[in-house]
Amino acid sequence: MSVESIPITNEFERKIPHEVEHKYIPIFPNDLEVYRSNGWPIEQFYLSHPSESFSLRLREEFKDGALHYEATLKDTGYITADGIASMEITTPVSPELYQLYRSPDTPVLRKIRAEPLPGVTIDFYEDGLVQVESESPANWLEFVRLHGDRFVEVTGDRSSDNEWKAHLSFRRSNNGSEALKPRADLASKDIINDILVANKPGEPTIVHIGGRSGSGKSTIVREVQAGLGNLGIESIVLSTDDYHRGNTWLVDYNGGEAWTKWDDAVVYDTAALAIDLAELRAGRPIWQRSIDFSVCEPKITGTIQPAPVVIIEGIYAGSADIASPDHLSYEMTTPFATCVGRRLLRDMRERPKFADPVASLSYMLREAEPAYRNQSKVRV
């Protein structure tokens, strides 16, 4: 799976919430049954595969007499002397959002969780396994003093990972079938070969490359352009991002109220892109558009001349406004959780207004992904 490069610095790292924990298996799990009665039920499901660089789960728990819902994004983490350290970003979600993402294809894990001491939790799993986690070294020592040193540390062991447990349970319940297994990446060489086959003298070849934010569209477009260039074939790129209507237009469209749904289809003027595309096919130049994200307003930066290959990329590259049966069309296969993780880290670095990781995760689950799924349903 190709991964966009996101440089990490110490200053950047400090902006990201982390957890550090140890994991243990009790040698005598029955000794901990005394805590079960004070525990609370948890159901959580995963929108990610263990092979991904990010894990995304949604959780429902009944605690203190009420149901609570949350979503958590993690990375794979790394082992330190203090335990396994990993990014952990958690945001509340609504019951409706929880149900939106839950499906028969999502690996589910159920357990009873007890917390005998702050920072020390015991999970009693549905399949009978018991596991203890500690985020408090001092309270872990107190817990061991009470119960004896009768635990085996499994920190970093694959089988101690809840996502791994959920996927194992899914496969056992589905005759070995695997859930959410990532598909093979799009290959730039295959797209180039398709372009060569589709080429018609005197007429540009139109290529659409769509996908979620963070899916690697820009990377594969660069690879395709470089490969075509090596063959002496000129290409140009039109991004749906460059047809962003801008804050002024969107606020006016919204009756003077601030605009917040930045992934909605109305944000991108795909009708204008269709007109520009027709001009290029007719052999005429078009204005070069872009969006100045510092003020969130569109601007003209020059002109674009026609070329033998026109590549359209963006989350709305498959819009019905610009799609045609004679165009080549591709969708990035990068999994949802990986896209969320990449976009979140990129927004924190490049767009200060989205620097709150909790708010960013909430937005992507509430707005970005539903908008992406909705527009996918109407592509031609």
Salt bridges, closest charged atoms under 4 A:
GLU4 OE1 - ARG346 NH1 3.26
GLU13 OE1 - HIS18 NE2 3.48
GLU19 OE2 - LYS74 NZ 3.04
GLU21 OE2 - LYS23 NZ 3.84
ASP31 OD2 - ARG150 NH2 2.49
GLU33 OE1 - ARG36 NE 2.79
GLU43 OE2 - ARG102 NH2 3.05
GLU43 OE2 - ARG110 NE 3.22
GLU70 OE2 - ARG57 NH2 3.87
GLU70 OE2 - ARG59 NH1 3.76
GLU88 OE1 - LYS74 NZ 3.24
ASP123 OD2 - LYS111 NZ 3.14
ASP123 OD1 - ARG113 NE 2.73
GLU126 OE1 - ARG110 NH1 3.79
GLU133 OE1 - ARG113 NH2 3.92
GLU142 OE2 - ARG145 NH2 2.74
GLU153 OE2 - HIS22 ND1 2.46
GLU178 OE2 - HIS49 NE2 2.48
GLU178 OE1 - ARG171 NH1 3.98
ASP190 OD1 - LYS189 NZ 3.40
GLU203 OE2 - ARG281 NH2 3.19
ASP263 OD1 - ARG343 NH2 2.95
ASP269 OD2 - ARG245 NH1 3.59
ASP276 OD2 - ARG289 NE 3.30
GLU279 OE1 - ARG284 NE 2.93
ASP326 OD2 - ARG281 NH2 2.95
ASP326 OD1 - HIS327 NE2 3.65
GLU331 OE1 - ARG379 NH1 2.23
ASP347 OD2 - ARG343 NE 3.56
ASP347 OD1 - ARG351 NE 3.98
GLU367 OE2 - ARG366 NH1 3.60
GLU369 OE1 - ARG212 NE 2.77
GLU369 OE2 - ARG373 NE 2.73
